[in-house]
Amino acid sequence: MAKTALVIGGSKGIGQATVEKFLQAGYKVGFSYNSTIPEFHKQYPTDSVFASPCNVTQEEQIKSFLKEFKEFSANQIDVFVYNTGITIDNLTVSTSTEDYDKVMDTNLRGAWIYLREVGHLMFFRRRGRMFFVSSVSASRGGRGQLSYAASKAGLEALVRVGAQEFSRVGVLVNGIAPGIIETDMTKNIMSYLKDNQKNDALFDRIAMRRVGQPLEVANLIHALSQDEITYMTGQTIHIDGGYML
Ligand SMILES: NC(=O)c1ccc[n+]([C@@H]2O[C@H](COP(=O)([O-])OP(=O)(O)OC[C@H]3O[C@@H](n4cnc5c(N)ncnc54)[C@H](OP(=O)(O)O)[C@@H]3O)[C@@H](O)[C@H]2O)c1
């Protein structure tokens, strides 16, 4: 029987690359999205991919999305990826409570609900791999990124606690912390730097002197979900081309 993977926030960027990576590896894959109506998955057989809208800030939507996905996958989730994340950058003094709450609800509260719901299922199957996509911002902060950095730092704590609660039965819980990856999330800053010939200032910070691509993150998640990875849990792995060195 094919293994199944579930990617939350799979309509574009790192999430889309992860969905396609697992589909190409022969998994049955489900993914959710919020406002982007995806088309890319239509090139894959309909019995191998399940796509449905689900806003992670709405608990009832999460529960009905999972119910539908479990029907598609016959209650099986081998790999779970919480990839959803947003930024609303602003200096602390100019940030509204509403914006702060939106970032925390999307990046952290949604992840917690999925940890509980999917962790429960994996716990009773006594197997599974869970990945939560964090960011280098969790460790280094970033001017104007208080809500984002705090949500990702919270996500890394969630990973440690999740590992302590679920790993005893073989459910491994880990985080993935990308550096700067070329997606819609970074396109404004990338084009600003390019237009102002400031790319060098950015690349000076990155040992590999380039930004990363979504597939490079997807490849890491796929590699860490392999059966031979059996003794790593509660960790958050940086994938940043040497940005944090
Ligand atoms: N790109 C980077 O440089 C970078 C660096 C470090 C960490 N990360 C992290 O990597 C992850 C993916 O980032 P990305 O750059 O690929 O971003 P992206 O292209 O903006 O994709 C974000 C994904 O999250 C989904 N999403 C957003 N709000 C949602 C909500 N309320 N409910 C459900 N889904 C929602 C989006 O769906 P819709 O499009 O349908 O709204 C989309 O599928 C995020 O957690 C981000 O924080 C990215």
The ligand as a Gaussian input file, in Angstrom:
#p B3LYP/6-31G(d) Opt

LIG

0 1
 N       10.307000      31.806000       1.744000
 C       11.195000      31.959000       2.724000
 O       12.232000      32.628000       2.562000
 C       10.968000      31.308000       4.066000
 C       11.989000      31.401000       5.006000
 C       11.825000      30.808000       6.244000
 C       10.666000      30.123000       6.532000
 N        9.678000      30.049000       5.604000
 C        8.461000      29.329000       5.978000
 O        8.187000      28.361000       5.001000
 C        6.782000      28.139000       4.932000
 C        6.327000      28.283000       3.486000
 O        6.687000      29.578000       3.047000
 P        6.647000      30.029000       1.503000
 O        7.733000      30.987000       1.329000
 O        6.541000      28.837000       0.620000
 O        5.277000      30.853000       1.528000
 P        4.119000      31.069000       0.457000
 O        4.613000      30.835000      -0.930000
 O        3.526000      32.384000       0.819000
 O        3.085000      29.873000       0.830000
 C        2.434000      29.877000       2.077000
 C        1.436000      28.737000       2.110000
 O        0.682000      28.850000       3.327000
 C       -0.710000      28.867000       3.003000
 N       -1.495000      29.655000       3.959000
 C       -1.302000      30.945000       4.332000
 N       -2.260000      31.309000       5.208000
 C       -3.064000      30.225000       5.393000
 C       -4.209000      29.961000       6.174000
 N       -4.769000      30.901000       6.977000
 N       -4.761000      28.731000       6.101000
 C       -4.237000      27.784000       5.315000
 N       -3.138000      27.947000       4.539000
 C       -2.572000      29.177000       4.577000
 C       -0.761000      29.464000       1.622000
 O       -2.000000      29.140000       1.030000
 P       -2.772000      30.224000       0.095000
 O       -1.791000      30.702000      -0.899000
 O       -3.876000      29.450000      -0.473000
 O       -3.218000      31.326000       1.007000
 C        0.435000      28.796000       0.963000
 O        0.099000      27.492000       0.553000
 C        6.152000      29.173000       5.876000
 O        5.879000      28.558000       7.114000
 C        7.232000      30.200000       6.039000
 O        7.129000      30.906000       7.270000
 C        9.800000      30.633000       4.378000

